[in-house]
Amino acid sequence: MDLIKKTNIDFVTNRRSFLRLSLLASIIGMLLVLGPEIPGLGLPRLIEPGIDFTGGTQTTVSFANTATTAEQVRGALGKAGYTSAEIKSFGKDGDFLIRINDVKDEASKVSADLVTELNAAFSKNGEKAVILLGADNVGAKVSAELATDAAISLIIATIIILLYVAFRFEFVYGISAIIALAHDVTMAFVISVLVNKLGILNLELSINSLAAYLTILGYSINDKVVVFDRIRENREKHRSMPLAELVNHSLNETLSRTLITGISVLAALLVMVFLGGDVLEGFAFTMFTGIVVGTYSSIYVASSFLIWYTERVKHKNVGAVAHTEA
């Protein structure tokens, strides 16, 4: 059953503005996230790779005194000899993530030592001030291999998607899909980095986040294939219809399916964000962002680029066969 019936929303009139806005947001976001630190302008480098890609030990702790600040934790660890420790607050008040690079001991020993030092510095009347929530350790060699494998995985996935869409439809559809998917992953990445920097959630770049980006690719391409399939179907039904009108008609026909699928998945992801704990919240939030952006791009990026590429680059109006042959 259709959630929305017989819509006639004009998605394409302002397609150039949406396409330019999406491109601009992606470029600015990536420059902000991946660009060099610019102290004079107050623009620090925002990306924070997790230990999966940098190596080292990562310890999460919770303080009984929720008023404890990152500066206080940094000062206590500095006095204990951990001058290179990176401290970051996340989640609820009093929870901190402590990262130490280039450690030789096992993660359990390093984490236990950290908790001991913090308890010595913050405990009062012999009561425990700090509770260990978790610890991870990744060697430098393993982290380098993970980074390489991550890049290869994304490249292979992109190539396979391009070939699949080009084979099933036309090459122009494949290019449109890749442009939109690049937009989806880029915006999900940028938003996740910004949320991580604000300390709202722990969204460091990790293997879990990579899994989320690959899942976004799979979900988003499925959504775009549904739209492309309807466009191809309508080309046969309405051979004299101008391309922009045909695409808009197809988007309205698939809108109900897009919304039902998207809302269902987003509802499940929201539960994971709030109830999934530290392990799942990063994956779920990244997925949530990617699906919202992916739904937008199916309408305003993939379809808009398809119209632009076909009319301006190929100089033909798909669907309006009579006009192009005249």
C-alpha positions in Angstrom: 0.0 0.0 0.0 1.3 3.5 -0.9 2.1 5.8 2.0 1.6 8.8 -0.3 -0.6 8.6 -3.3 -0.6 10.5 -6.6 1.9 13.2 -5.6 2.9 15.8 -8.1 5.8 17.5 -6.4 8.2 19.5 -8.6 11.6 18.0 -7.8 13.4 19.1 -10.9 12.8 22.8 -11.5 15.5 23.8 -9.0 17.7 20.8 -9.7 20.7 23.0 -10.7 20.6 24.8 -7.4 20.4 21.6 -5.4 23.2 20.0 -7.4 25.4 23.0 -6.9 24.6 23.2 -3.2 25.3 19.5 -2.7 28.6 19.8 -4.6 29.6 22.9 -2.6 28.7 21.3 0.7 30.7 18.2 -0.1 33.8 20.1 -1.1 33.7 22.5 1.8 33.1 19.7 4.2 36.0 17.6 3.0 38.4 20.6 3.0 37.3 21.4 6.5 37.7 17.8 7.7 40.8 16.7 5.8 42.5 20.0 5.2 45.6 21.1 7.2 45.3 22.8 10.5 45.1 26.6 10.2 45.7 28.0 13.7 45.5 31.7 12.6 42.0 31.2 11.3 40.9 29.1 14.3 40.4 26.1 12.0 41.9 22.9 13.6 42.1 19.7 11.7 38.9 17.9 12.6 39.4 14.3 11.6 40.3 11.9 14.4 41.3 8.4 13.2 40.8 5.7 15.8 43.5 3.3 16.9 42.4 0.9 14.1 44.2 3.2 11.7 46.8 4.8 14.0 47.8 2.0 16.4 48.1 2.3 20.1 45.9 1.7 23.2 42.5 3.2 23.7 40.9 3.1 27.2 37.4 4.3 28.1 36.7 5.2 31.8 33.9 6.6 33.8 34.3 9.0 36.8 32.0 8.8 39.8 32.3 12.6 39.9 30.6 13.7 36.7 32.0 17.2 37.1 35.5 16.0 36.3 36.9 17.7 33.2 39.2 16.6 30.5 41.8 19.1 31.6 41.8 17.6 35.1 42.3 14.1 33.7 45.1 15.3 31.4 46.8 17.0 34.3 46.7 13.9 36.4 48.0 11.6 33.7 50.7 14.1 32.8 52.0 14.0 36.4 52.0 10.2 36.2 54.2 10.3 33.1 51.5 9.9 30.3 52.3 13.3 28.7 51.3 12.2 25.2 47.9 10.9 26.2 44.9 12.2 24.3 41.8 12.8 26.4 38.3 13.2 25.0 35.0 13.4 26.7 32.1 11.6 25.1 28.6 10.3 25.9 27.4 11.3 29.4 29.3 13.6 31.8 32.3 11.9 33.5 33.0 9.5 30.6 36.4 9.9 28.9 38.3 8.2 26.1 42.1 8.0 26.7 44.3 7.2 23.8 48.1 6.5 24.0 50.1 5.8 20.8 53.2 3.7 20.5 52.7 1.5 23.6 54.6 -1.8 24.0 52.5 -3.4 26.8 49.2 -5.2 26.4 46.1 -3.0 26.4 44.9 -4.6 29.7 48.1 -3.7 31.5 48.2 -0.1 30.2 44.5 0.4 31.0 44.9 -1.0 34.5 47.8 1.3 35.1 45.8 4.3 33.9 42.9 3.5 36.1 45.3 3.0 39.1 46.9 6.4 38.5 43.5 8.1 38.1 42.1 6.5 41.2 45.2 7.6 43.1 44.7 11.2 41.9 40.9 11.5 42.2 39.8 9.1 44.9 38.6 10.4 48.3 38.2 8.5 51.5 39.4 5.3 49.8 36.4 5.1 47.4 36.9 4.3 43.7 36.8 7.4 41.6 37.2 5.7 38.2 35.7 2.7 36.6 37.2 1.0 33.6 34.7 0.6 30.7 36.8 -0.9 28.0 40.3 -1.2 26.5 41.6 -1.9 22.9 45.1 -2.2 21.5 46.2 -2.2 17.9 49.8 -2.5 16.7 51.3 0.0 14.2 51.8 -2.7 11.5 48.2 -4.0 11.9 46.8 -0.4 11.7 48.7 0.2 8.5 47.3 -2.9 7.0 43.8 -2.0 8.1 44.1 1.4 6.5 45.2 -0.1 3.2 42.5 -2.7 3.2 39.9 0.0 4.0 40.9 2.0 1.0 41.0 -1.0 -1.3 37.5 -2.1 -0.1 36.0 1.3 -0.9 37.6 1.4 -4.3 36.5 -2.2 -5.2 32.9 -1.5 -4.0 32.8 1.7 -6.1 34.0 -0.1 -9.3 31.6 -3.0 -8.8 28.6 -0.6 -8.3 29.6 1.4 -11.4 29.8 -1.7 -13.6 26.6 -3.1 -12.2 24.5 0.0 -12.9 26.2 0.6 -16.2 25.4 -3.0 -17.3 21.9 -3.0 -16.0 21.0 0.4 -17.4 23.3 2.7 -19.3 26.8 4.2 -18.6 25.2 7.6 -17.8 23.2 5.9 -15.0 26.4 4.4 -13.6 28.1 7.8 -13.5 25.1 9.4 -11.9 25.0 6.7 -9.2 28.7 7.1 -8.5 28.4 10.9 -8.2 25.5 10.5 -5.8 27.2 7.7 -3.7 30.3 9.8 -3.4 28.1 12.6 -2.1 26.4 10.3 0.4 29.6 8.9 1.9 31.3 12.3 1.9 28.4 14.0 3.8 27.9 11.1 6.2 31.7 11.2 6.9 31.8 15.0 7.4 28.7 15.0 9.7 30.2 12.1 11.7 33.5 13.9 12.1 31.8 17.1 13.3 29.6 15.3 15.8 32.7 13.4 17.0 34.6 16.7 17.4 31.7 18.2 19.4 31.9 15.2 21.8 28.3 14.3 21.4 29.1 10.7 20.3 32.3 8.7 19.9 32.5 8.6 16.1 36.3 8.3 15.5 37.2 6.7 12.1 37.4 3.0 12.8 36.6 -0.4 11.3 33.0 0.0 12.5 32.7 3.3 10.7 34.1 1.8 7.6 31.5 -1.0 7.8 28.9 1.7 8.1 30.1 3.5 4.9 30.1 0.3 2.9 26.6 -0.4 4.1 25.5 3.1 3.1 26.8 2.4 -0.4 24.7 -0.8 -0.5 21.5 0.8 0.8 21.9 3.9 -1.3 22.5 2.2 -4.6 19.5 0.1 -4.0 17.4 3.2 -3.6 18.8 4.7 -6.7 18.3 1.6 -8.8 14.6 1.7 -7.9 14.4 5.2 -9.3 16.5 4.4 -12.4 14.3 1.4 -13.1 11.2 3.5 -13.0 12.8 6.1 -15.3 13.7 3.4 -17.8 10.2 1.9 -17.6 8.6 5.3 -18.2 10.9 6.0 -21.1 9.0 3.2 -22.9 5.6 4.4 -21.8 6.1 8.1 -22.5 8.5 8.2 -25.4 7.6 11.9 -26.3 7.9 13.2 -22.8 10.8 15.6 -22.1 13.5 14.2 -19.9 13.1 16.5 -17.0 9.3 15.9 -16.9 9.9 12.2 -17.2 12.4 12.1 -14.3 10.1 14.2 -12.1 7.2 11.8 -12.9 9.3 8.8 -12.0 10.4 10.4 -8.7 6.8 11.0 -7.7 5.9 7.4 -8.5 8.7 6.0 -6.3 8.4 8.5 -3.5 6.1 6.4 -1.4 8.4 3.4 -1.6 11.5 5.5 -0.8 9.8 7.0 2.3 8.5 3.8 3.7 11.8 2.0 3.3 13.8 4.9 4.7 11.6 5.6 7.7 11.5 1.9 8.6 15.3 1.6 8.6 15.8 5.0 10.4 13.5 3.9 13.2 15.6 0.8 13.8 18.8 2.8 13.7 17.5 5.4 16.2 17.0 2.6 18.7 20.6 1.4 18.1 21.9 5.0 18.6 20.3 5.4 22.0 20.3 1.9 23.3 23.2 0.2 21.4 26.0 1.4 23.7 29.4 2.6 22.7 30.0 -0.3 20.3 26.9 0.3 18.1 26.1 4.0 18.5 28.8 5.1 16.1 27.9 2.6 13.4 24.1 3.4 13.9 24.6 7.2 13.8 26.8 7.0 10.7 24.2 4.8 9.0 21.4 7.1 10.0 23.1 10.1 8.5 24.0 8.2 5.4 20.4 7.0 4.8 19.0 10.5 5.2 21.6 11.9 2.9 21.2 9.0 0.5 17.4 9.5 0.2 18.0 13.2 -0.6 20.7 12.4 -3.2 18.4 9.9 -5.0 16.0 12.8 -5.7 18.3 15.8 -6.0 21.7 14.5 -6.9 21.5 11.3 -9.0 18.5 12.4 -10.9 19.6 16.0 -11.4 23.0 14.8 -12.6 21.4 12.3 -15.0 19.4 15.2 -16.6 22.4 17.5 -16.8 24.7 14.9 -18.2 22.2 13.7 -20.8 21.0 17.1 -22.0 24.3 19.0 -21.8 27.0 16.4 -22.4 25.3 13.8 -24.6 23.1 16.5 -26.2 20.0 14.4 -26.3 16.7 14.2 -24.4 16.1 10.7 -23.2 12.5 9.8 -23.6 11.8 12.4 -26.3 12.8 10.2 -29.2 10.7 12.0 -31.7 12.4 15.3 -30.9 15.9 14.0 -31.1 15.3 12.3 -34.4 13.6 15.2 -36.0 
